[in-house]
């Protein structure tokens, strides 16, 4: 998985790209300054992954870059999510309009982004019932996080 920030060291328009792959297939992608192909999906993007089939069940975007109400929507969503694998990635900035309720919601699944700076990037893999195995990568806009994460369960695996 690679998370991206929408801006480089200056605020100029330099194309940057982010994606999530499961078993080698791209299941989410976003770009900044690339004429909308793929679209720029600012904020926190959440993918629910079926841990048995290694497939994306659902994708939701919470635009905490442009919308303060997205923090409450993120909290409500994470409260109702079951025990599956939660993959999160930033599509550009996530903190511009992030409210404390959103930070608390992420922390409840083991993701601490309280020190993430404006225009920073984050990627994470979490499971609500196994918080000690949460993997979070938060980086600057110059060096976006990227990592491979494998989960093996009952003969299935996924790589993000």
SVG drawing of the C-alpha trace seen along z (x, -y; Angstrom):
<svg xmlns="http://www.w3.org/2000/svg" viewBox="-23 -26 34 49">
<polyline fill="none" stroke="black" stroke-width="0.4" points="0.0,0.0 1.2,-3.5 -0.4,-6.6 0.1,-9.9 -0.1,-13.6 -1.5,-16.0 1.3,-18.5 5.1,-18.4 7.6,-20.5 6.2,-23.5 2.5,-24.0 2.9,-23.7 0.9,-21.3 3.1,-18.2 1.3,-14.9 1.4,-12.4 -0.3,-9.1 -1.5,-6.6 -3.0,-3.2 -4.0,0.0 -3.4,3.4 -4.8,6.6 -3.2,9.8 -1.6,7.7 -4.8,6.0 -5.4,2.3 -8.6,1.8 -8.2,-1.9 -6.2,-4.7 -6.0,-8.5 -3.9,-11.2 -3.3,-14.9 -2.7,-17.3 -3.3,-14.6 -6.4,-16.0 -8.8,-13.9 -7.5,-10.5 -7.7,-8.9 -9.7,-11.4 -8.2,-13.2 -9.8,-11.5 -8.7,-13.8 -9.3,-12.8 -9.4,-9.4 -10.2,-6.6 -11.3,-3.3 -11.4,0.1 -12.9,3.1 -11.2,6.3 -12.6,9.8 -9.9,11.7 -11.0,15.0 -11.2,14.0 -8.6,11.2 -11.0,9.0 -12.3,5.5 -15.8,5.5 -16.4,1.8 -14.8,-1.6 -15.7,-4.8 -14.2,-8.3 -14.3,-10.7 -13.1,-14.1 -11.5,-15.5 -9.5,-17.8 -12.6,-19.8 -15.4,-19.0 -15.3,-19.2 -18.5,-17.0 -16.5,-14.1 -14.9,-13.4 -18.3,-12.5 -19.1,-10.4 -15.8,-8.6 -16.5,-7.9 -20.0,-6.6 -18.7,-4.4 -15.8,-2.9 -18.2,-2.2 -20.4,0.0 -17.7,1.8 -17.4,5.5 -14.3,7.6 -12.9,7.5 -9.6,6.0 -9.6,2.1 -7.2,0.6 -6.9,-3.2 -5.0,-5.5 -4.8,-9.3 -5.6,-10.8 -4.0,-14.1 -4.3,-15.9 -6.5,-14.4 -5.9,-16.9 -7.1,-20.3 -10.7,-19.9 -10.1,-16.8 -11.9,-17.3 -10.9,-15.6 -13.8,-13.2 -12.1,-11.9 -8.7,-11.5 -10.4,-9.6 -12.2,-7.3 -9.0,-6.4 -7.2,-5.9 -10.0,-3.5 -8.7,-1.1 -5.1,-1.7 -4.3,-4.4 -2.7,-7.5 -2.3,-10.4 -2.3,-13.1 1.2,-14.2 0.5,-14.2 1.2,-17.6 -0.9,-19.4 -0.4,-17.8 1.2,-14.7 0.3,-11.2 -0.8,-8.1 -1.6,-4.5 -2.7,-1.8 -4.0,1.7 -6.1,2.5 -8.6,5.0 -10.8,3.8 -10.5,7.0 -6.7,7.2 -5.4,3.6 -1.9,4.7 -1.4,5.8 -2.3,2.4 0.3,1.2 0.4,-2.6 2.8,-4.5 2.6,-8.3 5.1,-10.4 5.7,-13.8 4.4,-15.0 7.9,-14.6 8.3,-11.0 4.8,-9.3 4.4,-6.0 4.4,-2.8 4.5,0.7 3.5,4.3 1.4,6.1 0.5,9.7 -2.3,11.5 -2.6,15.2 -5.8,16.8 -7.3,20.1 -5.3,20.5 -6.0,17.0 -3.6,14.0 -3.6,10.5 -1.0,7.9 -1.7,4.3"/>
</svg>
